[in-house]
Amino acid sequence: MAKSTDMKPSDGGGLEMTRGSSLAHQRLQSLMADDGVLIVGGQALTAIAERAEGKPFFVYERAAVESRIAQLRAVLPSRVRLHYAVKANPLPELLKAIGALVDGFDVASAGELRAALAAGVSHSEIGFAGPGKTDDELREALDAKILISVESLNEASRVDAIAGQRGEMARVMARINPDFELRGAGMHMVGRPSPFGMGVDDGESLCRGEFRNLSFEGLHIYAGSQSLDAQAILEMNRATFELAAIFKQNTGCRFKRLNIGGGYGIPYFEHEQPLDLREVGAGLTELSKQYEELLEDVAIVIELGRYMVGEAGYYVSQIVDIKKSHGELFAVTNGGLHHHLANSGNFGQVVRKNFPVVIGNKMSAAPCSRATIVGLLCTPLDIIAKALSVPSLEVGDLVVVCQSGAYAHTASPQKFLSHHEALEFVV
């Protein structure tokens, strides 16, 4: 394997890895190319683009997902049950592949529940969380005999009534909104006024059996997401274990499981460094030992979505026009924010920053200018990359947005302006 520096051609013109300190995006340093064409899942990007017949598409590397799950298994304590958060990417082909490797799924709607069941995941290891569950969704959850994370006493009352009408017991957990949060998280879920979860006092009421048709199985605490700080994650885990231990002591309630959430992030922007997974695993192993006596019979569940699939995905669109406007070079593609809202900066970013973006059919060409790459929508918000260093661009070039495996295709307004939806491939 020949190595290239700063995306220049390798000596042999064969398979090369794009390495080099000048590549500010960490993800770009591990991309593979063959004869200047990006390789995804062992296939040339140009070949995958031919299958798309000119349409924008997402492509996901199965091996990258499998590798990430193996990395998690290698460092997490053996008692941890690894769940996949379906909301990150519910593509059926991916769900089947992931379902064979993890212990369970977490869902946030009846639609996701059906997808999880279709993927062959056992109902005993499917959890249903999220505010605003409808009565129809609760009935569907009871039909499937899955575990429901109730978000309020009102929701608990509704589940209790539906189960009572059916002469059944509903499996439930209390989703708690504690006093702590995930420090430095990209998105905070608890530790403040929030629609997610209930207070500890309400959780204790649920645990003490005030609802006769509910079988209480444990606690669910999801404090935040997209953290690259191992110590912050471990602080959250420690606080979660401590809350569960105190909860158990205060109520005398013997519960079966503790969902400690996830929050593991991936580097999206320049100069961000990957999460130190080994540090997280070592710290969590130590915490499990410290709380082993109090939580000896409790299954520990971690739910991860973005961390499993985010880096395995690429969004690809094709340049259809190139022009200058007031001295600035623009390249217009046939894709845009309707396919990938997060990349445009309109899905959580306070100050817009570029995802890692490359020209997938010109990986070996040296940058010669800067261009702003945009989509085809009638809005100035439709930005794919701002002031990106690019080689000489041509109509037909393939613009590739990395880190696109999670919260992309299904988290975007695909119907906006009635353009075609993006295709999806697993390779």
N, C-alpha and C positions, 0 to 999 in steps of 0.2 A: 504494500500500500504506500503510495507516494503521498507526502504531505505538502500542502500548499500554504502560503502565507498571504494573508489579506486577500483571499479569493483569487489569486493569480493561477495560471495553468500549472498543473503538475508536469514534471519532466516527461513522464510517459503518456500523458493524456488519458490515464485510466482513472480508477476509483481513487478519490482523494477526500481528505477531511479538511474542512475549512477551519484552520486554527490561526491564531495570531492575536497579539495583545491589543491591536488597534480595533478589533471587533468588540465594540462596547457592549453589545447585547450578549450575555453569557450563552444563550441558546444557540447563537449562530456559530459558536466555536465547535459544535459537535455535528453540524450538518455534513452529509456525505454527498459527493457529486461524482459523476462519471462523464468525462468529455464535456465538462461545463454544464451538465444537466443535473439538477437535484434528484437524488435517489430517495424514494419514500417506500419503505417496506420492501426493499429489494427491487423496486421497479422504477424506471425512468419517469420523471414527472410528465414528460412530453407524451409518453404512451398512455398514461392515465388521462391526460387531457384529451387525447383522441377519443377515449371512451365517453367523455363528457360532451363531445360533439360541439365544442365552442361555448358551452354553458359554464358559468361559475360552479365550483364544487368544493366540498370538504372531503379530505381524505384522511383516514385514521390508520395508524400502524398498529396492527394487532400485537406484534412482538414487543412493541414499546409498552403497551398496557400490561402484557404478561410479565415483562421484566420489572416494571414498577411494583406490581403486586408481589413478586418474588422478593424484591428488596424490602418491602414492608414485612413480609413473613420472616425474613432473616433477622430482623432487629427487634421486632415487637415481642413482648412476653408471650409465651405459648398460651396463656389463659385468655388472651385478648381475642375476641371474635371480630373479624374484619367485615364491615358492611360497606356496600357501595351506595352512594346517594344518587338515585336514578335521575334526579333533576339536572345533574351536571351534563348528562348526555344519554337520552333514552333510546338511541337507535337500536332496534331489535337485534341486529347482528352483533353489535357490541355487547348488549345485555346477555346474550347467550354465552359469549366467550367469557365475560367477567363472572357470570353466575356459576360457572364451573370451577372458579378459582377462589371465590370469597365465601364467607359463611352466611351472608344474608344481604338483603337489600333494604334501604330506607326509601319510602315513597311519600309524596306530598299531595296526591290526588287519586281519585278512583281510576283515572286513565293510567297513571303510573303503576297503580296496583295491578291492573290487568296486564300491563307490559311485564311486570315482575313475575307474575304467575305464568305467563306465556313463555318466559325464559327458563322455566323449570325450577325456580327457587322455592324451597320449602316454605309453606305458610307459617311455620313456627318461627322462622327467622326473617320475617318481613315486618317492619315497623312503619306505622303511618303517623306522621307528624304534620303540623302546620295549622295555623288559625283558620277559622271559618269553614270547617268541614260541614257539609250539608247532611241532612238526615239520610238522603239517598246514599251518600258516600259512606256514612256510618253503617247503614244496613249492608252495603256491599262488603265492608270490612268485616262485619260479623259473619256474613256468608262464607268469607274466606278464612275465618278463624285466625286472623292476624292480630298483632299487638298494636293497640292504639295509644299514642302519646297524647293525652288530653291536655288542652291548653288553658282550661279554666274550670271552675266548679260548675258553671252553667253547661259547658260541654259535657262534663262528667254526668250531670243530671240527665241530659238528653240521651247519652249512651245508655245510662241505667234504665231509662224508660223504654227505649227500643228493645234492649235485651230482655227486660221484664215482660214486655208484650209477647216476646217469642219464647219465653220460658228458658232462656239461656243465660250463661255467664259470659260477660265480655272481658277479654284480656286487656288490661290497661296499665300504662305507666303515667306518672305525673311528670309533665315537662315543667321544670322549675326555672324561674327567672331569679337568679341569686343576686347577691350584692356585688359580686366581682364580675369582671369582664376580661376578655383576651386583650392584653396590652399590645398596642401597635397593630391590631387587626385591620384588614382592609374594610371589613364590615362588622359592626358590633351588633350583637343580637340580644344581649341581656345586660344587667347591671345598671339599667336605666328604665324609664317608662317605655314599654314595648308591647306590641300585640302578641309577642312570643312567650308562652309559658305563664305560670302562676306563681304566686308568692309561696314561700316555704310553709307558712301557716296553712294555706289552702292545701298544699301537698300533704301535710300531716293529717288534715281532715279526710282527705281521700284515702290515705293509708289506713286510717283507723276503722274503716269499714262502714262509713255512714251511708254508703250506697250498696244495697243488698245484692245487686245483680252485676257487680264489678269484681273481678279477680285482680287484685293489685299485684303487679309483678316487679315494680321498681321505679327508678328515677331516670330522667332524661335531661341532660344539661348541655346545651349547645351555645357556647359563649361568643363565638365569632369565627371569621373565616379569613383566608388568604394571609396567613402569618408566615414570615420567613425566619422568625426568631425562635430558636429551639428553647431558650430559657423562658420566654414568655408563654410558650405552649405548656411547658412543664409546670410553671407557676399556676396556670389555669387548671392543669390536671391535679396538682396538689390540693388546690382549693376545692375542687370537685370531690375528691376522695374524702377530704375533711368534712365537707357538708354532708356527704352520704353517711359517714360514720356517726356524726352527731344526730342526723335524722333517725338513724337506726336506734341509737341509744335513747333518744327522746320518746320515740313512739313504741319501741319494743317490737316493731314490725319486721318480720323476716321477709325480705324481698329477694327476687331471683337474679335481677340484672341491673347494671348501672351503665347507661349510655353516656359516655364522657364527651361526645361530639367528635370534632376533628379539628378543622382550622388550618391544616397543613397547606402552605401556599407554594406557588411556583413563581420563578422570576419572569416578569413580563417586560420590565423596562430597563433602560441602560444602567449598568453598574450594580444592579441587584444581584445578590449572591444566593445560590440555592439553599434551601433549608438543610441543616445538618441532621439528617435522618438518624444517623448512628447515635448522636447525642440525645435525640428524643427517645430512641429505643432504650438506651442505657438508663436514662432518667426515669422512664416509665417502669422499667423492670425494678428499679430500686424502690419506687413508690408502691408498687404492688407488694413487695416484701414488707414494707413498713406497715401497710394496712391489711396484711394477710389475715390476721386474727379476727379483726372486725368484719372483714368482707370475704371470709374464706369460702362461703357458698354462693357468692355473687359473681355472675358472669360479667366481664367487662367488655363493653362494645365500643368500637371506634367506627364512626361513619365518615367516609372520605369519598369525594366525587372528583373535584378539580385535580387533586393530587394524583389520582389514578389515571385520568384520561387527558388532562389538559395539554401536556407536552407531546402527546401522541397525535395531535391533530394539526392539519394545515388547511387554510382557506386559500383558494386559488381563483383568480380572475384574470381576464385577458385585456391587454391594452387595445383600445379601439380608436383613440385619438391622442395626438400630441400637439401642444401649442404653447406659445408664450403669451402672457398677459401682464402688462406693465412690468416687463423685464423678468418675470418669474416663469419658470418652466413647469407646465402641468402635463401630467399623463392621466387620461381618463380611461377607466376600465368598465367592463360590462357587469361589475359587481357593486358592492357598497354596503352601507350601514344596514340596509334592509335584510342582508344576510348575516352580518357580523356587527351588531350594535356595539358590543364592548370595545372592539378595536377602534371604532370611530370616536371613542371618548365619551359616549352618551349613555353609559351603563355603569356609573359609579365613580368615574374619575372626576376629581375636583379640577385639576389642571391637566389638559390633554397631553399625553405622551405617546410616542410611537411604540406599538408592539414590535418585535423583531420581524423585519420584512426584507425579502430578497427578490431578485429577478431570477426565477427558477430555471430558465433556459440559458442564463448567462452567468453562471456561478463563477466562472474563471475569468470573466472580463473585469478589467480594472475600472474602478469608479472614475468618471471624468467630469461629472457635474452634480448638481443637486436638483431634485425635482419634488414637487408635491403631487402625490398620487391620490386621485379622487375616484369616487364612484359616479354612477350615471344619474343619480337622483337630483331633483330640482330643489336642493337645499345646500347652503354652504357648510352644513354640519357633516356632509358626506365625505369625510376625509379618511383615506386608508393609511397614508403616511405623509408627514409634513417634513419638507426640506431633507429628503432622504438622499444619501450619497448613492449614485447610480451609474452604471455604465451607459454607453450610448443606447438610447431606447428606440424601439421600433414598434409599430402597430403589430400586434400578434404576440408580443412578449408576455410571459406569464408572471404575474405578481403574486407572491406567496407570503401569506401572513402566518407565522409560526405561533405556537402556544394557543391553538384554536380548537382544541378537543373538548373544551368544557364551556358551558354557558355562551354558546355561539349560535348555532343553527336554530335551536328551539327557543332561544332567548332574544330573538330579533324579529322585527315587524316584516316578515317575508311578503305580506300582501301590499305593503306600502307602494303606491303608484302602479300597482298591478303588473309589476315586472315578474319574470319567471323566478321560481324558487331555485335555491342552490341544490345541486345533486349531492349525494353522499356515497362514498366508497369506503370499504374496509379492505386493506391490503396486508 
